[in-house]
């Protein structure tokens, strides 16, 4: 089932949020800075139909002006793959994000994985349910044209836009986008937000360790921004981000305690889910990835390919609280 497009929501003068119509895998927040003489996108939707909807809404705000630059908070497809609807735009990312594209499954590979798993298999059924509504048939992955390390400051219509690269966290190539004139930070996927009014999903972190994710979130708080736009989920204030930091700290603490007891990673994820600390969060199977990433750092072992993690995650989704 195709996803319905959504409207742009104003955050501040000239700054807008494109928020997906619902929560779930691959549904990322995107931003538009529509200054007087130029425009900037912050991240892009996952597939071409959604990206075209974001572009149409952007053009409604911009009139005849185009999108000159796109900042990509990291190289996962749900933040990058929509860039091909703006040909010729400067695409800005961290140097590590460009390297990450080489290990990220391509749109074609992801389609083949979904089709090859078969709708009757548990993995195929899960992929069809959570990814089958995306249309990558016309998607071409656009490589970043500008990469940097450390910090990069842009000026868009007189507004400063400060990009800061992060140590390995959600991926190995994350950045945050600070807009000081607007009191706003776009965090990318170091934050998967949730509020009582708008529940979100569990965080999923592929690179880690969680201490780096927590430190990155603390750095966002230190920016002094009052408006925090996560990679997924509702917009937060500083108190909401502090609550997310507490969540990350609890996951980290429990993972370390269970690791010390010799509990295997998947069983540790089940145990943490079974404690019922966050009943409103969806997709608890993501704990398999995040806890597995933390265990990998504790054990000093190499990351597993996504295809190897999928069966464990899907099995967890069918019985998340058994231990």
N, C-alpha and C positions, 0 to 999 in steps of 0.2 A: 504494500500500500504506500503510495507516494505521500510525502510529508507536505503539509500546507505551508506556504510562505508566511512570513511574519513581518510586521511593520517595524520601523525604526523608532526607538524610544529615546527621547532627549535626556541626556545626563547633565549637561551644562551648555553654555553658549558654544555653538558650533560642534558639539560633541554628542554622538549618538551611539546607542547600543542596538545591535541586531541580535535578538535573542531567539533561539530555536523554539518551535511550537510546543515541545515537550522535552522531558529529560530522557537520558538513555545514552548508549554507546554512540559516539561519533557526532553528537549534537553540541557543537561548541559555540560559545559567545564570540561575536565579532564586533569591532568598533569602526566608526567613521568619524574622522576629524575633517569637517567641511569648512575650511577657512575661506577667506575672501577670494584668494587667487589660486588656491590649489587644494587638493584633497588627499587624505591618507587613509588607507584601510589598516586596521589592526586585526590580523588573522582573516581567514576566509572559510566558508563552509566546505563540507566534505565532498559533495558531488556537484555536477554542473547545474542541475535544476535549482538547487538551493542557492548556489553562487549567483545564478542569473536572477533569482528573486532578490538577493541582497543587492546586486548591482542595480536592478530596477528601482528599488527603494532609495538607493544612494543617489541615483540620477534624478529622482523626484525632488530631493533636497538640493542637489547641485545645479540643476538646470542644464546648461550646456557644458559645464566643466567636467573634466575626466578625473580618473583616479591616477595620480602620478606615481605614488609609491605605496607599497604594501610591506608592513612589518609582520614577520612571522615569528610568533613566540617560541615555536619549536617545530620540528619537521614531521610530526605525526600527520597523516593524511587529512584528518578532520580539521586541521588548522591551515594546511598548505594547498590542498588539491584544487581549491576553487580559484586559485590565482590565474588559471589560464583563461578566465572570462575577461581579463583585463590585459590584453596583449600589449607588450611594450612598457608596462609598468616596471619600475625599479622594485625588485623584491629583496628585502633586507632581512638577514638572519645572522646568527652566530656562525663562526667558522665550524664549530662542532656540529651544528645542525646540518650543514651541507654534507658532512661526512655521514650523518645519520641517515640521510636519504638513501645511501647506498645499501643499507641493511633493512630499511623499511620495505615491506611488500609493496609492489606496484599495484595500481588499480587492476591491471590484467591478472596479476598473480592472486589478488584477493578474490576476484570473481571466480577464478579457476579453483581456489580453495573452497569457496562456498559450493560451487557446482560439483566439484569432485567428491566432497564429503557425502553428498547424497542426502536428500530430505528425510529419508527414513532412518539415518544414523543419528545418534545423540548430538554429535558435533555439527552435522549438517543441519539438523533441526534448530539448534541454538543459533548458528550463524544466519540461517534464513530468517529467524524471528528478529534478531537484533540488527542485521546488516542488509537484509533482503530488500528493504525499501530504498536503499541508495542506488543511484544510477551512475555508474562509472563508464558507461559505454563510450562516451565522448571525452573522457577526462585525459588530459595530457599533463604530466607532472612538470611544473616549471621549477627549474633550479634557481636558487638565489643568485642575483646578479651582484649584490654587495654583501660581503661578510666582514665580520669584525670580531675582535676579542676585547674584553674589558668593558669600556663604555663608549657609546657613540651618541652625540647630540645632534639632532636635526632641528630645523626651524620650518614650521609649516604655517604659512599665513601670519608670521610674526609670533607664533606660539612655540615655545621650546618643547621638544619631545626627546626625553632622555631614555636611551636604551642601555640596559645593564645586563651583561651576560652573567650566568650563574654557574657554580660548580655542578657536577653531576647531580641531578635531582629527579624530576619526572623523567627526563631523558638526559642525554649527555650534552644537549645543545640548547638549553632553555635560556630565555631572557625575560625581563619584565620591562614594561613600558610606562614611564612616569610622564604625566602631563601636569606640570606644576601650576600652570595658569588655571587649570580646571580642578585642582585638588583631587586628581584621579590617578589610579594605577591599574593597568591591565596586567594580571599576574600570569596569564597562560595557565598551564595545568599543574603548577605547584599548588593550586587551590581548586578543589572540587567542592563547591559551596552548598550549604543547606541551611534553611531556617525553619522554625516551627510553622511559619505561614506557607513556606514553599520548600518542602523536603526535596533533597537531592539524592545523589548516589554516592556510594563509597568511592574513595580515592583509589586510583590505580597508578602505581609508580614502577616504571620499567628499569630505571637506572639506579636510583638511590645513592647512598643510604638515606633513611628517613631523617637522620640528623641534619643532612644537607637541606632536605625539604623544609624542615622546621626552621633552620637558620635563614633560608630564603624568605620564608613567611615573616620572620622577625624583622628582616631587612625591609620588607614592604611596610610593616608597622612604623618603622623608624623614618620612613619617608614623610610621615605626617599627613598622608592623604585621608580624606574623609569618605571617599567613594572608592571601593575596591571591586573591580570587575574580575571575577574568576574565569578560568578557562571554561568551566561548566557550572551551571546552577545560578542561583539568584545573586544579585549585587549585594555586597556586604558593606557594613560600616566597620570601624576598627574593633568594636566589641564582637562582631560576628567573625572577624578573622581570628581574634583571640580564641574564640570557641573552636574554630577549626584547628588551630595550633594545639589546643588541648586534646582534640581527637587524635591528631597525629602522634602526640606524645604518648597517649594511652596505647595506641596500636604498637608503637615502638617498645614501650615498657613490657607489654604482654608478650610480644614476639621474643624479646630477649630472655624473659623469664622461662618461657616454654623451651626455647633453644637450650638454655642452661640445664633443663631437666631431660634433654635428649629427645624431646617430642619432635617427630618429623614435621616438615614445613606445612604440608597440606593438612595434617591433623591439628597443627597449631592454628591454622586459619579457621578450621571448623570449631575449635575450642573458643577462639575469640568471638566468632559469630554467635556461638551458642550462649555466650554470657549475656546477650541481649542488651548491650550498653547503648546501641544506636538503633532502636527499632524502626525509626522513620526512614532510614537510608536504604535505597534500592541497590541492586546488583551486589549482594554480599560476596558473590563468587570472585569479585575483584581482589578480595583479601588473599586469595591464592597467589596472585601475582605480587602484591605488595609485601606480604609476609615472605614469600619465596625470594624476593629481591633482598630483603633484610637478612635472611638466612645466608644468601650467597655472599654478602659482605662479611658476615660473621665467620663463614667457613673459608673465605678466600677463594671461591670457585668462580668459574666463568659463567656468564648468562646462558640460559637455554634459548633455543629458537622458539618463536611464538607457536609454531606448529606442535612443539613438544609440550608446551604448557596448556594448550587448548583442551585436551581430553581431561586433564585434572580439574580445570576450571569448570567445564561442562558437567562433570560428575558431581562437583561441589554444588552447582546450581540446582541439581535435581534433589539433593539431600544435604542442605547446607549446615544443619545443626547436629548431625550424627557424629559421635566421637567415641 
